[in-house]
């Protein structure tokens, strides 16, 4: 197994862990770690769809983690982003 494959398997293992988690805050933390691992993997392996997907998912998971922790979204985020359907229509709500 190459180092690149090792990074990919590590990232995949983190995603598997998120599927087994019940509590939202730890799940989001592991999801963020998996996004970072997949960003690294997509970059070094030259797999653009993986890279782009996790570059998009990373801010989504960060925002959801902040919401779960009870933090108000930063006012620096445009109001349109804070009200966007993506962040309000998903079935998982903060605890």
PyMOL commands that place a pseudoatom at each C-alpha (Angstrom):
pseudoatom trace, name=CA, resn=UNK, resi=1, chain=A, elem=C, hetatm=0, pos=[0.000, 0.000, 0.000]
pseudoatom trace, name=CA, resn=UNK, resi=2, chain=A, elem=C, hetatm=0, pos=[1.322, 3.420, -0.941]
pseudoatom trace, name=CA, resn=UNK, resi=3, chain=A, elem=C, hetatm=0, pos=[1.179, 6.469, 1.313]
pseudoatom trace, name=CA, resn=UNK, resi=4, chain=A, elem=C, hetatm=0, pos=[-1.478, 7.991, -0.923]
pseudoatom trace, name=CA, resn=UNK, resi=5, chain=A, elem=C, hetatm=0, pos=[-3.636, 4.876, -0.564]
pseudoatom trace, name=CA, resn=UNK, resi=6, chain=A, elem=C, hetatm=0, pos=[-3.034, 4.974, 3.197]
pseudoatom trace, name=CA, resn=UNK, resi=7, chain=A, elem=C, hetatm=0, pos=[-4.390, 8.526, 3.358]
pseudoatom trace, name=CA, resn=UNK, resi=8, chain=A, elem=C, hetatm=0, pos=[-7.422, 7.434, 1.331]
pseudoatom trace, name=CA, resn=UNK, resi=9, chain=A, elem=C, hetatm=0, pos=[-8.124, 4.462, 3.587]
pseudoatom trace, name=CA, resn=UNK, resi=10, chain=A, elem=C, hetatm=0, pos=[-7.672, 6.632, 6.693]
pseudoatom trace, name=CA, resn=UNK, resi=11, chain=A, elem=C, hetatm=0, pos=[-10.170, 9.172, 5.309]
pseudoatom trace, name=CA, resn=UNK, resi=12, chain=A, elem=C, hetatm=0, pos=[-12.609, 6.385, 4.437]
pseudoatom trace, name=CA, resn=UNK, resi=13, chain=A, elem=C, hetatm=0, pos=[-12.247, 4.985, 7.958]
pseudoatom trace, name=CA, resn=UNK, resi=14, chain=A, elem=C, hetatm=0, pos=[-13.195, 8.366, 9.413]
pseudoatom trace, name=CA, resn=UNK, resi=15, chain=A, elem=C, hetatm=0, pos=[-16.349, 8.421, 7.269]
pseudoatom trace, name=CA, resn=UNK, resi=16, chain=A, elem=C, hetatm=0, pos=[-17.171, 4.930, 8.511]
pseudoatom trace, name=CA, resn=UNK, resi=17, chain=A, elem=C, hetatm=0, pos=[-16.778, 6.180, 12.089]
pseudoatom trace, name=CA, resn=UNK, resi=18, chain=A, elem=C, hetatm=0, pos=[-19.267, 8.997, 11.465]
pseudoatom trace, name=CA, resn=UNK, resi=19, chain=A, elem=C, hetatm=0, pos=[-21.833, 6.430, 10.365]
pseudoatom trace, name=CA, resn=UNK, resi=20, chain=A, elem=C, hetatm=0, pos=[-21.503, 4.670, 13.711]
pseudoatom trace, name=CA, resn=UNK, resi=21, chain=A, elem=C, hetatm=0, pos=[-21.812, 7.779, 15.892]
pseudoatom trace, name=CA, resn=UNK, resi=22, chain=A, elem=C, hetatm=0, pos=[-24.994, 8.803, 17.676]
pseudoatom trace, name=CA, resn=UNK, resi=23, chain=A, elem=C, hetatm=0, pos=[-24.096, 12.190, 19.156]
pseudoatom trace, name=CA, resn=UNK, resi=24, chain=A, elem=C, hetatm=0, pos=[-24.072, 15.167, 16.810]
pseudoatom trace, name=CA, resn=UNK, resi=25, chain=A, elem=C, hetatm=0, pos=[-21.095, 17.166, 18.101]
pseudoatom trace, name=CA, resn=UNK, resi=26, chain=A, elem=C, hetatm=0, pos=[-18.549, 14.307, 17.973]
pseudoatom trace, name=CA, resn=UNK, resi=27, chain=A, elem=C, hetatm=0, pos=[-19.985, 13.250, 14.609]
pseudoatom trace, name=CA, resn=UNK, resi=28, chain=A, elem=C, hetatm=0, pos=[-19.380, 16.718, 13.162]
pseudoatom trace, name=CA, resn=UNK, resi=29, chain=A, elem=C, hetatm=0, pos=[-15.857, 16.777, 14.594]
pseudoatom trace, name=CA, resn=UNK, resi=30, chain=A, elem=C, hetatm=0, pos=[-14.992, 13.458, 12.953]
pseudoatom trace, name=CA, resn=UNK, resi=31, chain=A, elem=C, hetatm=0, pos=[-16.723, 14.565, 9.741]
pseudoatom trace, name=CA, resn=UNK, resi=32, chain=A, elem=C, hetatm=0, pos=[-14.497, 17.664, 9.669]
pseudoatom trace, name=CA, resn=UNK, resi=33, chain=A, elem=C, hetatm=0, pos=[-11.431, 15.457, 10.166]
pseudoatom trace, name=CA, resn=UNK, resi=34, chain=A, elem=C, hetatm=0, pos=[-12.603, 13.201, 7.332]
pseudoatom trace, name=CA, resn=UNK, resi=35, chain=A, elem=C, hetatm=0, pos=[-13.139, 16.234, 5.089]
pseudoatom trace, name=CA, resn=UNK, resi=36, chain=A, elem=C, hetatm=0, pos=[-9.583, 17.367, 5.774]
pseudoatom trace, name=CA, resn=UNK, resi=37, chain=A, elem=C, hetatm=0, pos=[-8.215, 13.876, 5.138]
pseudoatom trace, name=CA, resn=UNK, resi=38, chain=A, elem=C, hetatm=0, pos=[-10.155, 13.558, 1.878]
pseudoatom trace, name=CA, resn=UNK, resi=39, chain=A, elem=C, hetatm=0, pos=[-9.010, 17.034, 0.781]
pseudoatom trace, name=CA, resn=UNK, resi=40, chain=A, elem=C, hetatm=0, pos=[-5.422, 15.890, 1.293]
pseudoatom trace, name=CA, resn=UNK, resi=41, chain=A, elem=C, hetatm=0, pos=[-6.110, 12.593, -0.484]
pseudoatom trace, name=CA, resn=UNK, resi=42, chain=A, elem=C, hetatm=0, pos=[-7.904, 14.234, -3.409]
pseudoatom trace, name=CA, resn=UNK, resi=43, chain=A, elem=C, hetatm=0, pos=[-5.063, 16.716, -3.805]
pseudoatom trace, name=CA, resn=UNK, resi=44, chain=A, elem=C, hetatm=0, pos=[-2.128, 14.298, -3.642]
pseudoatom trace, name=CA, resn=UNK, resi=45, chain=A, elem=C, hetatm=0, pos=[-3.900, 11.614, -5.705]
pseudoatom trace, name=CA, resn=UNK, resi=46, chain=A, elem=C, hetatm=0, pos=[-5.149, 14.138, -8.254]
pseudoatom trace, name=CA, resn=UNK, resi=47, chain=A, elem=C, hetatm=0, pos=[-8.786, 13.110, -7.842]
pseudoatom trace, name=CA, resn=UNK, resi=48, chain=A, elem=C, hetatm=0, pos=[-10.613, 16.362, -8.465]
pseudoatom trace, name=CA, resn=UNK, resi=49, chain=A, elem=C, hetatm=0, pos=[-14.191, 15.188, -7.727]
pseudoatom trace, name=CA, resn=UNK, resi=50, chain=A, elem=C, hetatm=0, pos=[-13.128, 14.023, -4.243]
pseudoatom trace, name=CA, resn=UNK, resi=51, chain=A, elem=C, hetatm=0, pos=[-11.221, 17.248, -3.653]
pseudoatom trace, name=CA, resn=UNK, resi=52, chain=A, elem=C, hetatm=0, pos=[-14.109, 19.489, -4.754]
pseudoatom trace, name=CA, resn=UNK, resi=53, chain=A, elem=C, hetatm=0, pos=[-16.728, 17.518, -2.823]
pseudoatom trace, name=CA, resn=UNK, resi=54, chain=A, elem=C, hetatm=0, pos=[-14.853, 17.779, 0.459]
pseudoatom trace, name=CA, resn=UNK, resi=55, chain=A, elem=C, hetatm=0, pos=[-13.931, 21.419, -0.097]
pseudoatom trace, name=CA, resn=UNK, resi=56, chain=A, elem=C, hetatm=0, pos=[-17.693, 22.027, -0.285]
pseudoatom trace, name=CA, resn=UNK, resi=57, chain=A, elem=C, hetatm=0, pos=[-18.585, 19.761, 2.656]
pseudoatom trace, name=CA, resn=UNK, resi=58, chain=A, elem=C, hetatm=0, pos=[-15.963, 21.214, 5.012]
pseudoatom trace, name=CA, resn=UNK, resi=59, chain=A, elem=C, hetatm=0, pos=[-17.673, 24.602, 5.582]
pseudoatom trace, name=CA, resn=UNK, resi=60, chain=A, elem=C, hetatm=0, pos=[-21.063, 22.872, 5.830]
pseudoatom trace, name=CA, resn=UNK, resi=61, chain=A, elem=C, hetatm=0, pos=[-19.764, 20.655, 8.641]
pseudoatom trace, name=CA, resn=UNK, resi=62, chain=A, elem=C, hetatm=0, pos=[-18.042, 23.572, 10.376]
pseudoatom trace, name=CA, resn=UNK, resi=63, chain=A, elem=C, hetatm=0, pos=[-21.245, 25.644, 10.321]
pseudoatom trace, name=CA, resn=UNK, resi=64, chain=A, elem=C, hetatm=0, pos=[-23.317, 22.714, 11.575]
pseudoatom trace, name=CA, resn=UNK, resi=65, chain=A, elem=C, hetatm=0, pos=[-20.824, 22.066, 14.376]
pseudoatom trace, name=CA, resn=UNK, resi=66, chain=A, elem=C, hetatm=0, pos=[-21.004, 25.699, 15.447]
pseudoatom trace, name=CA, resn=UNK, resi=67, chain=A, elem=C, hetatm=0, pos=[-24.803, 25.508, 15.452]
pseudoatom trace, name=CA, resn=UNK, resi=68, chain=A, elem=C, hetatm=0, pos=[-24.738, 22.318, 17.520]
pseudoatom trace, name=CA, resn=UNK, resi=69, chain=A, elem=C, hetatm=0, pos=[-22.451, 24.000, 20.030]
pseudoatom trace, name=CA, resn=UNK, resi=70, chain=A, elem=C, hetatm=0, pos=[-24.980, 26.804, 20.384]
pseudoatom trace, name=CA, resn=UNK, resi=71, chain=A, elem=C, hetatm=0, pos=[-22.890, 29.421, 18.655]
pseudoatom trace, name=CA, resn=UNK, resi=72, chain=A, elem=C, hetatm=0, pos=[-24.603, 32.045, 16.566]
pseudoatom trace, name=CA, resn=UNK, resi=73, chain=A, elem=C, hetatm=0, pos=[-23.354, 32.049, 13.023]
pseudoatom trace, name=CA, resn=UNK, resi=74, chain=A, elem=C, hetatm=0, pos=[-20.726, 34.734, 12.556]
pseudoatom trace, name=CA, resn=UNK, resi=75, chain=A, elem=C, hetatm=0, pos=[-22.172, 37.992, 11.334]
pseudoatom trace, name=CA, resn=UNK, resi=76, chain=A, elem=C, hetatm=0, pos=[-19.417, 38.003, 8.717]
pseudoatom trace, name=CA, resn=UNK, resi=77, chain=A, elem=C, hetatm=0, pos=[-21.338, 35.293, 6.889]
pseudoatom trace, name=CA, resn=UNK, resi=78, chain=A, elem=C, hetatm=0, pos=[-23.770, 36.844, 4.466]
pseudoatom trace, name=CA, resn=UNK, resi=79, chain=A, elem=C, hetatm=0, pos=[-27.377, 36.661, 5.629]
pseudoatom trace, name=CA, resn=UNK, resi=80, chain=A, elem=C, hetatm=0, pos=[-28.251, 34.775, 2.454]
pseudoatom trace, name=CA, resn=UNK, resi=81, chain=A, elem=C, hetatm=0, pos=[-25.858, 31.990, 3.478]
pseudoatom trace, name=CA, resn=UNK, resi=82, chain=A, elem=C, hetatm=0, pos=[-27.263, 31.861, 7.011]
pseudoatom trace, name=CA, resn=UNK, resi=83, chain=A, elem=C, hetatm=0, pos=[-30.832, 31.578, 5.661]
pseudoatom trace, name=CA, resn=UNK, resi=84, chain=A, elem=C, hetatm=0, pos=[-30.026, 29.263, 2.761]
pseudoatom trace, name=CA, resn=UNK, resi=85, chain=A, elem=C, hetatm=0, pos=[-32.220, 26.172, 2.375]
pseudoatom trace, name=CA, resn=UNK, resi=86, chain=A, elem=C, hetatm=0, pos=[-29.174, 23.916, 2.627]
pseudoatom trace, name=CA, resn=UNK, resi=87, chain=A, elem=C, hetatm=0, pos=[-28.668, 24.936, 6.241]
pseudoatom trace, name=CA, resn=UNK, resi=88, chain=A, elem=C, hetatm=0, pos=[-32.323, 25.036, 7.270]
pseudoatom trace, name=CA, resn=UNK, resi=89, chain=A, elem=C, hetatm=0, pos=[-34.034, 22.169, 5.466]
pseudoatom trace, name=CA, resn=UNK, resi=90, chain=A, elem=C, hetatm=0, pos=[-31.825, 19.277, 6.466]
pseudoatom trace, name=CA, resn=UNK, resi=91, chain=A, elem=C, hetatm=0, pos=[-33.439, 16.838, 8.914]
pseudoatom trace, name=CA, resn=UNK, resi=92, chain=A, elem=C, hetatm=0, pos=[-30.560, 17.038, 11.417]
pseudoatom trace, name=CA, resn=UNK, resi=93, chain=A, elem=C, hetatm=0, pos=[-31.099, 19.934, 13.785]
pseudoatom trace, name=CA, resn=UNK, resi=94, chain=A, elem=C, hetatm=0, pos=[-28.790, 21.085, 16.592]
pseudoatom trace, name=CA, resn=UNK, resi=95, chain=A, elem=C, hetatm=0, pos=[-29.365, 19.513, 19.970]
for i in range(1, 95): cmd.bond("trace and resi %d" % i, "trace and resi %d" % (i + 1))
show_as sticks, trace
zoom trace
